[in-house]
Amino acid sequence: MGADKKKIAVVGATGRAGHHVVDILKSQGYDVAEIARSNGVDVITGEGLSDALAGVEVIVDAATGPSADQEAATEFFTTAAKNLQEYGERAGAERIVTVSIIGMDRSKGGYGAAKMAHERVTQSGPLQAHILRAAQFHEFVPQLIDWGRQGDVSYVPEMRTQLVAARSVAEAVADLAISPQASASGGPISEVAGPREERLVEVAKLLAARRGDPARVEERSDPDNPDREIYEGGGLLPGPNAILAGPTFEEWLEEAY
Ligand SMILES: NC(=O)c1ccc[n+]([C@@H]2O[C@H](COP(=O)([O-])OP(=O)(O)OC[C@H]3O[C@@H](n4cnc5c(N)ncnc54)[C@H](OP(=O)(O)O)[C@@H]3O)[C@@H](O)[C@H]2O)c1
């Protein structure tokens, strides 16, 4: 590591976005603290956290808990954010960059409300916070197909989304972690999304066909989803100042499968 390069902690270091952030930062010569339970560090219980944050200037929060249920996810995200602010301050860290989701500031409940609680706690601590709101990841589509399986059909939510590769999100996160100017220039919240709007059901069908998945993919409007109107009405799409980055879903599919 060069003497001028700061130490950066990546929380969720083994995750869809987090492992790319680790890879990008390491390839640029940064010293990276890789935080995940599988690496012996738990951001909820605090196990190993003080040691892992020693000497860190910037923290990236790209962790997610095990549940998408509003109450459980709120508990996870708010505890993680509070711990990162407190342990981070004690370790002498200056900034935190946290990954959130585009459109969830209009959420009426569910996972979106948990993400808003995540943002609020992150922004109320002593460390300077930047929130990067991302569109749904290309890598999230397989999970959505699996969640919706019922017999030989997979029901995916009706959704307009500008899907983005986790690698492209990670590049934006790494830029924000490396450069305080990048964090400051667009204000405390910015957005990253893919190159074009997609309909979830269409990309899910492409993925199923590519994988030889026998499931028939159908879209379904979920009356129990408090954010149904946001999903269906374009509320998940990026604003005019978002960073837009390829690959498209089809290009990603060619590479990934
Ligand atoms: N997926 C999407 O489409 C999407 C879209 C927009 C924004 N986001 C946001 O992006 C962020 C990352 O999402 P992702 O899909 O990349 O997550 P993910 O693949 O589910 O990865 C979660 C990471 O968190 C770690 N983790 C879980 N519990 C932990 C704990 N108690 N202590 C320390 N680490 C813990 C996991 O490692 P261990 O299991 O080893 O602990 C793993 O590295 C989240 O904030 C999410 O809301 C996701």
The ligand as a Tripos MOL2 file, in Angstrom:
@<TRIPOS>MOLECULE
LIG
   48    52     1     0     0
SMALL
NO_CHARGES

@<TRIPOS>ATOM
      1 N1        -29.6140   -6.3620   -4.3570 N.am      1 LIG1
      2 C1        -30.1000   -5.2960   -4.9900 C.2       1 LIG1
      3 O1        -30.6940   -5.3730   -6.0870 O.2       1 LIG1
      4 C2        -29.9190   -3.9360   -4.3700 C.ar      1 LIG1
      5 C3        -30.3520   -2.7920   -5.0710 C.ar      1 LIG1
      6 C4        -30.1360   -1.5310   -4.5290 C.ar      1 LIG1
      7 C5        -29.5060   -1.4080   -3.2970 C.ar      1 LIG1
      8 N2        -29.1250   -2.5270   -2.6260 N.ar      1 LIG1
      9 C6        -28.4610   -2.3520   -1.3280 C.3       1 LIG1
     10 O2        -27.0850   -2.6620   -1.5040 O.3       1 LIG1
     11 C7        -26.5580   -3.1840   -0.2930 C.3       1 LIG1
     12 C8        -25.8540   -4.5100   -0.5910 C.3       1 LIG1
     13 O3        -26.8030   -5.4470   -1.0940 O.3       1 LIG1
     14 P1        -26.3350   -6.8530   -1.6910 P.3       1 LIG1
     15 O4        -27.4830   -7.3690   -2.4790 O.co2     1 LIG1
     16 O5        -24.9790   -6.6900   -2.3310 O.co2     1 LIG1
     17 O6        -26.1640   -7.6920   -0.3320 O.3       1 LIG1
     18 P2        -25.8710   -9.2690   -0.1710 P.3       1 LIG1
     19 O7        -25.3340   -9.8510   -1.4320 O.co2     1 LIG1
     20 O8        -27.0670   -9.8730    0.4740 O.co2     1 LIG1
     21 O9        -24.6480   -9.2750    0.8660 O.3       1 LIG1
     22 C9        -24.8410   -8.9940    2.2240 C.3       1 LIG1
     23 C10       -23.4780   -8.8620    2.8920 C.3       1 LIG1
     24 O10       -23.6730   -8.4530    4.2710 O.3       1 LIG1
     25 C11       -22.8880   -9.3030    5.1050 C.3       1 LIG1
     26 N3        -23.5210   -9.3720    6.4210 N.ar      1 LIG1
     27 C12       -24.7500   -9.8530    6.7430 C.ar      1 LIG1
     28 N4        -24.9620   -9.7680    8.0710 N.ar      1 LIG1
     29 C13       -23.8470   -9.2240    8.6010 C.ar      1 LIG1
     30 C14       -23.4440   -8.9040    9.9170 C.ar      1 LIG1
     31 N5        -24.2530   -9.1050   10.9690 N.pl3     1 LIG1
     32 N6        -22.2080   -8.3720   10.1130 N.ar      1 LIG1
     33 C15       -21.3630   -8.1610    9.0650 C.ar      1 LIG1
     34 N7        -21.7000   -8.4350    7.7790 N.ar      1 LIG1
     35 C16       -22.9190   -8.9760    7.5590 C.ar      1 LIG1
     36 C17       -22.8650  -10.6550    4.3560 C.3       1 LIG1
     37 O11       -21.7770  -11.4590    4.7500 O.3       1 LIG1
     38 P3        -21.9360  -12.6040    5.9130 P.3       1 LIG1
     39 O12       -23.2010  -13.3540    5.6040 O.co2     1 LIG1
     40 O13       -20.6810  -13.4050    5.8080 O.co2     1 LIG1
     41 O14       -22.0130  -11.8580    7.1950 O.co2     1 LIG1
     42 C18       -22.6600  -10.1540    2.9150 C.3       1 LIG1
     43 O15       -21.2980   -9.8520    2.7120 O.3       1 LIG1
     44 C19       -27.7390   -3.2900    0.7020 C.3       1 LIG1
     45 O16       -27.7550   -2.1360    1.5150 O.3       1 LIG1
     46 C20       -28.9420   -3.2780   -0.2300 C.3       1 LIG1
     47 O17       -30.1060   -2.7660    0.4130 O.3       1 LIG1
     48 C21       -29.2920   -3.7780   -3.1200 C.ar      1 LIG1
@<TRIPOS>BOND
     1     1     2 1
     2     2     3 2
     3     2     4 1
     4     4     5 ar
     5     4    48 ar
     6     5     6 ar
     7     6     7 ar
     8     7     8 ar
     9     8     9 1
    10     8    48 ar
    11     9    10 1
    12     9    46 1
    13    10    11 1
    14    11    12 1
    15    11    44 1
    16    12    13 1
    17    13    14 1
    18    14    15 2
    19    14    16 1
    20    14    17 1
    21    17    18 1
    22    18    19 2
    23    18    20 1
    24    18    21 1
    25    21    22 1
    26    22    23 1
    27    23    24 1
    28    23    42 1
    29    24    25 1
    30    25    26 1
    31    25    36 1
    32    26    27 ar
    33    26    35 ar
    34    27    28 ar
    35    28    29 ar
    36    29    30 ar
    37    29    35 ar
    38    30    31 1
    39    30    32 ar
    40    32    33 ar
    41    33    34 ar
    42    34    35 ar
    43    36    37 1
    44    36    42 1
    45    37    38 1
    46    38    39 2
    47    38    40 1
    48    38    41 1
    49    42    43 1
    50    44    45 1
    51    44    46 1
    52    46    47 1
@<TRIPOS>SUBSTRUCTURE
     1 LIG1         1 GROUP 0 **** ****
